[in-house]
Amino acid sequence: MAAPVPARLFTLSVPGVPASVAVTRRDLRVWLVGNGVADGLLDDVVLCASEAVTNAIQHGYRDDTGGVVAVSVRVVDTAVVLTVTDDGEWLPAQGGIGVDHGWGLPLIRSLCQTVDLAHAQGRTVLTARLGHR
């Protein structure tokens, strides 16, 4: 029996401001390419991370530019686990799905094998697992 491949880990903490979304996409894409993640899966991970960081900024830090969004990605065999955490005050969306936003979480759920979203003790954590479909 072959030994399991050790997990590879990407971590990034960015300010809770809109410009951080592009930084997250860029840095994560470079790391995923360097760790041999296949193109289709790579694109899905980057898109999910982008949407999750955007949600953290829009809902967690809408009125607070001092917040931080933490992103981590683990690659284990053919799966990728994405975790995005914020310590902001989670604010409901202004408007409804499809009005001017609101498709991020449904999009993430459609691309992932599992998604867990937890709001507890002033922290929001999204954990999503992606793999080859």
N, C-alpha and C positions, 0 to 999 in steps of 0.2 A: 504494500500500500504506500502510495506517495505521501510525503509529508505535506500538510496544508501550506499554502502560500501565505506568508505573513501579510497582514493588512498594511496598506500604504495610506498615509494620512496627510491631508491638506488642511491648513487652518488659516483663517484670515479674520481680522477684526477691522471693521470700517466704520466711519462716522455715519450716523443715521440721517444722511442727507442724500438727495437724489443722485448726485454725481458718483456716489459709491456703487451704484448699480453697475455702471460701465466698468469700474475698476474690478469689481467682483467677477464679471463675465470674462474680462481680459485675463486676469491672473489665474482663474480657475481653468479656462481653456488651455493656457500654456501648461499648467500642471497636468491636466488630464492627457494631453498629447504626449508629454514627457513620460507618462506612466502607462502608455500603450492602450488607453481606452479607445475602443473602436468608434469610428465617426458617428454613427447613428446614436449610440448610447451617449457619446460625448455631447452631442447637440442637445439631447434630452436633459442631461444633467445640468448643462449651462442654462438652458431655458428655465428649468425648475428653480435653480438657484437664483436666477434673475427675478423671477416672479416672487419667490419667497422673500428676498431682500427688499424688493419694492413694497410688498405687503407690510413688512416690519417697519419700514420707514413711513408709509402712508397711515398705517393704523397705530403703530406703537409710538411714533415720534412726530406725528403731524404738527404739533405745536412746540416741539422740543428739539432744538438743533444740537443738543449736547449728548444725545444718546449714541450708543454703539451697537452695531449688529455683528454678531459672531457667526461665522460660517465654517463648518467643517465637513470634509468629504473623506470617506474611507472607501478604498477599493479593496474588496475581498473576492478573490477568484474572478468570476464574471459579473459580480454585483457591485453596485455603488450605493453607499448610504450617505445621504445628505442631511445635515442638521443645521438649522438656522435659528438663532436665539436672539431675542431682544428683551430689554428690561423696561420698555416703555409702558405707558398707560394705554392699553388696547382700546382704541376708539372705533365705534361702528362706522361702516362706510357711509359716506354722504351720497344719498341716492341709492339706486338699486343695481343689481346685476344688469349689465348691458346699457346702462344709462351713459356713463362715461368711464366706467371701470367695473371691476367686480368679477372678472373671468380668471384671475390668477389661481385661486385655490381649485376651482373645477379643472383648470388646465393641468395643474400639478397632479391632481388625482387621476386624470386620464392617462398620464404618462408613467405613473409609478405602480409598482406592485403593491406597496402598502404606504399609507400616509397616516401619521399620528400628529395631531395638533393639540397641544396642551397649554392652558392658561392657568398658572398657579403661582401664588406668592409673588405677584408683581413681575412675572416673567412669562414670556410666550416662547414655546419651543416647537418647531416643526421638524419632524423626522420623517424622511421619505426614503424608500428603498427602490432602486431602479435596477433592471437587468435586461438582458436581451429578451425581446418579445418574439 
